[in-house]
Every structure is written in structure tokens, then in C-alpha cells.
Amino acid sequence: MRDSFHKDLDTISEQLVEMTRLARLAMSGATTALLEADLPLAESIIAADQQIDALSRELDRRSVDVLARQQPVATDLRMVVTAMRMSSDLERMGDLAKHLAEVARRRYPDCAIKPVMRSTVVQMGQVAERMVAKTGSVIAGHDVDTALALESDDDEMDRLHEHVFNMLTNSNWNHGTEAAVDATLVARYYERYADRAVLVGRGVVYLVTGRFKQQS
Amino acid sequence: MRDSFHKDLDTISEQLVEMTRLARLAMSGATTALLEADLPLAESIIAADQQIDALSRELDRRSVDVLARQQPVATDLRMVVTAMRMSSDLERMGDLAKHLAEVARRRYPDCAIKPVMRSTVVQMGQVAERMVAKTGSVIAGHDVDTALALESDDDEMDRLHEHVFNMLTNSNWNHGTEAAVDATLVARYYERYADRAVLVGRGVVYLVTGRFKQQS
């Protein structure tokens, strides 16, 4: 019975890591699609989101099945419930990458990212990819230090997000309203993606230490 | 044992209904704060969000405790797991109302909502309040028909959201970039709030029918 339970947990953990891999691919592709106004790439990112959704649903079904069959308590129970939350966060990260690709598609054949925004979006994409890569290794290795380091990555993302807002509102933005709307949404999607990565990291910290850091 | 379990479920259900009440108050206040540039009201909405957060954490603790003590299976298990998801959706609705209040605060003493946007924001607020009120009665009464009706409310919100985007990008927007950024975010927050209300409704449909409608 115990062995079967830990086999289930291993499978759940592997599926979570696979979700981080897909969420990373989606983010990487979405950033490129945005920067290069690459319509076929944007379309493929949008279509691929259903893979993450399907994995999330399967993981939820498996978790409920484990709860019903194995009736875990204490730490074991905490693991299953936390895995379900992380699955939901990763599914949402996939959605946010899809939303970025949708901005690229909506603006095609124009590029949604004006030259003035370009280097900030490049950086946001890099921070986002770094964060999702960390969530994968954090889940696989129950690595609390790396999980906590996600908080400072998130601070960096918040600064980039703030920078976009300053560009839009404090300086003499002369790239039109449409580009301002795109920039507002794009910055928000990156920032939310980073927030979710932090929540996944906190889930692992909670599993290992039994203490959940409150959402700020 | 069974009686104790159903008492727990009743408490969880009551807490969810209380969360809908708080999420509705927050939405109502946030919309007024936005339209009237009412700083004290915005501040109070922002501060009150911690009540919803605390209720959500308490509900999660109680749910995990119920899983551990009662070891529910089948429908009973589904109820507890679904309640946790709904708690997370309602907590997020509170956050989104807070974000609206933050826009009002950021723009004070100016009004974040330009006259041209006013009637659309009034309507978005009305649809949002109607939806959260429905989620409360849907949870309390396990009312599938009303839960399904949330989907058409959400269509109405999507149309309003689309209308804002058309105003911003298709017509001759001459209210400045700052107002365009505010309008983009405000419309997005209302739209996400409605999406979450739909998810809460789907949770109830799932509980009653055993079938979960896939996220579109």
C-alpha cells in the first residue's frame, strides 16, 4: 500500500515537472512570436496550450483517485493537495503564455512590440523562462533554497513591469494607443506568470517545511 | 462520523457563501471608488481584501483537516476538493476587486475613468455584481440552472471588454496614454473577475452532476 502510494506521488511529481517543461516552451515561443511577429509560431503556441490543460486535468483526476484509494493523512495528504494547487498554477502559466501569443497574432503582420519596448520584453522573457526552469528543478529536487530564490526573480519581474508603466505614463509615449494597450497587457501577462511561478515554489517550500508563506 | 462530516461540509459551504458576500462588497466598492475617484473608499477596499484571504486560508485548513479526519471517498471527496478550488477562485475575485481599487488610488485626485468610458464601466460593475450574487445562491442552493446562466452573463462581460478595446484601438482615442493604460487594466480585471465567477459556477455543476465543463 505504501509503495503504491509513493509510486503515485512519483508519477504526480513527474507530471508536474512535465508541465513546467511545457509552460517553459510556451513562454519561450510566445516571447519569440511577440518579438519577431511570427504568426505560425504564435498559432502553434496557442494550439499547444491544450496539452498543458489536458495534463492538468489528468493530474487532478489522479490526485482525487489517490485520495480516495490511499486515504493519506498528515504529510502525505499535504503532498497530494499541494500538487493539485501547483497543477492549477502551472496550467494558468500556460494560459498566460498563450495570451502573449494571442497578442502577437492579433497585431500581425505588425509587431506588437515597439522598438522602445523591445529590450524590456526580452528581459521579461528571460526572467520568466529562468523562473519556470527553476520551478521544474525545485519540484524534482524539493529544493527549498532555489524555491526561495524565485522571490527575488519575481522582484526583478516587478521592476520590469514597473518600468513599462513608467514608459507608458511618465514619458512622452508617441507610439499610439494601440501599442500602449498591447504593452500594458503584455507586461501584465509576464508579471502574472512570474507570480504563479512564485506560488509553485511556495508549494514546494510548504511541502518540505510544513509552513506556507502567505501570499503578499 | 457521517453527521460530523456533513456538519463540516455545511460549514465549508457557509464560508464559501460568506466569501461571495465579501467579494461582492469589494466589487461594489471598487466600482464606486473608480467612478467617483473616492480615495477613502478605495483604501478601505484594499485593506478589506485581507479578510477574504484569511477566510480562504481557513477554508483550506478546514478542508485538509476534513480529508485527514473523515477520509471521504466518491461524491464526498469530490465536494471537499471542489470547495478548495472554489475558495481559490473567490479569493482571486477579491484580489481583482482590490486591483480595481488600486487603479482608483493610483490616479487620485484624478478620476481613472474618462467620461467616454463611464457607462461601460458602470455596466461591467453591474454584470460583475450580478454574477457574484449568483455564485452565492448557486453555492447555497446547489442550483445548476443559475450556475449555467453565469455563462451568458460572462458573454455579456466579454462583449463589454471587447467594446473597451474597440474604443481604445479603432476609434480616435484622444484621452491620452495614461487613461488608455488604466482602461486596459480595468477592463481586464472585470473580465477576469467574471471568468472566475464562471469557474465557481462550474464547480457547483460538477458537484451536482459529476461532470466538469471544460474551460474554454
Contacts between the chains, C-beta under 8 A, distances in Angstrom:
chain1	res1	chain2	res2	distance
A	53	B	214	7.8
A	53	B	215	6.9
A	57	B	214	7.8
A	64	B	77	6.4
A	64	B	78	6.9
A	64	B	81	5.8
A	67	B	67	6.6
A	67	B	77	5.8
A	67	B	81	7.4
A	68	B	73	4.6
A	68	B	74	6.9
A	68	B	77	5.4
A	71	B	71	4.4
A	73	B	68	4.7
A	74	B	68	6.9
A	77	B	64	6.4
A	77	B	67	5.8
A	77	B	68	5.4
A	78	B	64	7.0
A	81	B	63	8.0
A	81	B	64	5.8
A	81	B	67	7.2
A	81	B	84	7.3
A	84	B	81	7.2
A	84	B	84	7.8
A	85	B	88	7.5
A	88	B	85	7.5
A	88	B	88	7.2
A	165	B	181	7.0
A	168	B	177	5.5
A	168	B	178	7.3
A	168	B	181	5.1
A	169	B	177	6.5
A	169	B	178	4.5
A	169	B	181	6.1
A	173	B	177	4.5
A	177	B	168	5.5
A	177	B	169	6.4
A	177	B	173	4.5
A	177	B	177	6.8
A	177	B	180	4.7
A	178	B	168	7.3
A	178	B	169	4.5
A	180	B	177	4.7
A	180	B	180	4.9
A	180	B	181	6.0
A	180	B	184	7.6
A	181	B	165	7.0
A	181	B	168	5.2
A	181	B	169	6.1
A	181	B	180	6.0
A	181	B	181	7.8
A	181	B	184	4.8
A	184	B	180	7.7
A	184	B	181	4.9
A	184	B	184	4.4
A	184	B	185	6.2
A	185	B	184	6.3
A	185	B	188	6.9
A	188	B	185	7.0
A	188	B	188	7.0
A	214	B	53	7.8
A	214	B	57	7.7
A	215	B	53	6.8
